[in-house]
Amino acid sequence: MAYHHLALATKDMKATHDFYEGIMGFELVKVEVAPIQSGGWGKHFFYRMDGDDSKFIAFWELHDTETQDKHIHDLNKAANLPPLTNHYSFSVSSKEELSEWKEKWRKAGLRVFEIDHNWCHSIYTTDPNGNGVEFCLTTGTFDEADRERALAALDETEFKPSPPPALVKFWEPEPA
């Protein structure tokens, strides 16, 4: 089963639009404007991903809500978690595509964090709300030993680290 859309609130819809359509290449295709049950109203913007009319990322621009001045749009700050703990990840199909996204983000003035997890290779940045965005390429396969290790970890209470990443690197934005 696949998801239909991920919905998030945004503090600045125009900056969010510039990021998700202008940089990420997702197409704004629909808006729903409606009252919010607890009071106020919102605009719910839907961005189609990869031309697929069954997969979207959506953003709420809220107005006149009771706690509007107290909203925290960064998922990790709101949950009091370390940066990038909560994040959303999009798949790529090749190392070349991953590299293209890294360079596109850097050219857009974004800092990029790259990590080769030994079974997948990822790049991360943050959107205008401070939320972590990832592109990920699966580079390995899974066997019964991987499953057994994952099942054992469900009951572990001691730190038993995985092998260190093959690569960890921060990339600064390219100069304008």
Solvent accessible surface area in square Angstrom, and as a share of the most:
residue,aa,sasa,rsa
1,M,244,1.09
2,A,72,0.56
3,Y,111,0.42
4,H,102,0.45
5,H,71,0.31
6,L,60,0.30
7,A,43,0.34
8,L,16,0.08
9,A,36,0.28
10,T,7,0.04
11,K,129,0.55
12,D,66,0.34
13,M,14,0.06
14,K,164,0.70
15,A,33,0.25
16,T,0,0.00
17,H,55,0.25
18,D,89,0.46
19,F,8,0.03
20,Y,0,0.00
21,E,63,0.28
22,G,58,0.56
23,I,34,0.17
24,M,3,0.02
25,G,53,0.51
26,F,12,0.05
27,E,85,0.38
28,L,63,0.31
29,V,56,0.32
30,K,109,0.46
31,V,62,0.36
32,E,86,0.39
33,V,90,0.51
34,A,39,0.30
35,P,114,0.71
36,I,40,0.20
37,Q,195,0.87
38,S,100,0.64
39,G,31,0.30
40,G,25,0.24
41,W,92,0.32
42,G,0,0.00
43,K,55,0.23
44,H,17,0.08
45,F,29,0.12
46,F,27,0.11
47,Y,0,0.00
48,R,52,0.19
49,M,13,0.06
50,D,140,0.73
51,G,62,0.60
52,D,50,0.26
53,D,99,0.51
54,S,52,0.34
55,K,72,0.30
56,F,21,0.09
57,I,2,0.01
58,A,0,0.00
59,F,0,0.00
60,W,68,0.24
61,E,35,0.16
62,L,42,0.21
63,H,49,0.22
64,D,105,0.55
65,T,21,0.12
66,E,165,0.74
67,T,70,0.41
68,Q,71,0.32
69,D,145,0.75
70,K,161,0.68
71,H,57,0.25
72,I,102,0.52
73,H,33,0.15
74,D,20,0.11
75,L,61,0.31
76,N,5,0.03
77,K,147,0.62
78,A,58,0.45
79,A,54,0.42
80,N,140,0.72
81,L,72,0.36
82,P,86,0.54
83,P,118,0.74
84,L,49,0.24
85,T,70,0.41
86,N,55,0.28
87,H,73,0.33
88,Y,19,0.07
89,S,57,0.37
90,F,24,0.10
91,S,98,0.63
92,V,13,0.07
93,S,99,0.64
94,S,36,0.24
95,K,128,0.54
96,E,119,0.53
97,E,54,0.24
98,L,8,0.04
99,S,52,0.34
100,E,115,0.51
101,W,39,0.14
102,K,22,0.09
103,E,51,0.23
104,K,84,0.36
105,W,0,0.00
106,R,40,0.14
107,K,143,0.60
108,A,46,0.35
109,G,45,0.44
110,L,36,0.18
111,R,125,0.46
112,V,0,0.00
113,F,43,0.18
114,E,16,0.07
115,I,19,0.10
116,D,32,0.16
117,H,57,0.25
118,N,78,0.40
119,W,119,0.42
120,C,6,0.03
121,H,23,0.10
122,S,0,0.00
123,I,1,0.00
124,Y,20,0.07
125,T,8,0.04
126,T,64,0.37
127,D,8,0.04
128,P,42,0.27
129,N,5,0.03
130,G,29,0.28
131,N,0,0.00
132,G,0,0.00
133,V,0,0.00
134,E,9,0.04
135,F,8,0.03
136,C,23,0.14
137,L,19,0.09
138,T,81,0.47
139,T,65,0.38
140,G,25,0.24
141,T,126,0.73
142,F,129,0.54
143,D,92,0.47
144,E,106,0.48
145,A,66,0.51
146,D,66,0.34
147,R,140,0.51
148,E,101,0.45
149,R,107,0.39
150,A,61,0.47
151,L,79,0.39
152,A,52,0.40
153,A,46,0.36
154,L,141,0.70
155,D,127,0.66
156,E,53,0.24
157,T,136,0.79
158,E,127,0.57
159,F,178,0.74
160,K,108,0.46
161,P,89,0.56
162,S,89,0.58
163,P,106,0.67
164,P,108,0.68
165,P,57,0.36
166,A,74,0.57
167,L,66,0.33
168,V,81,0.46
169,K,85,0.36
170,F,108,0.45
171,W,56,0.20
172,E,94,0.42
173,P,48,0.30
174,E,54,0.24
175,P,128,0.80
176,A,153,1.19
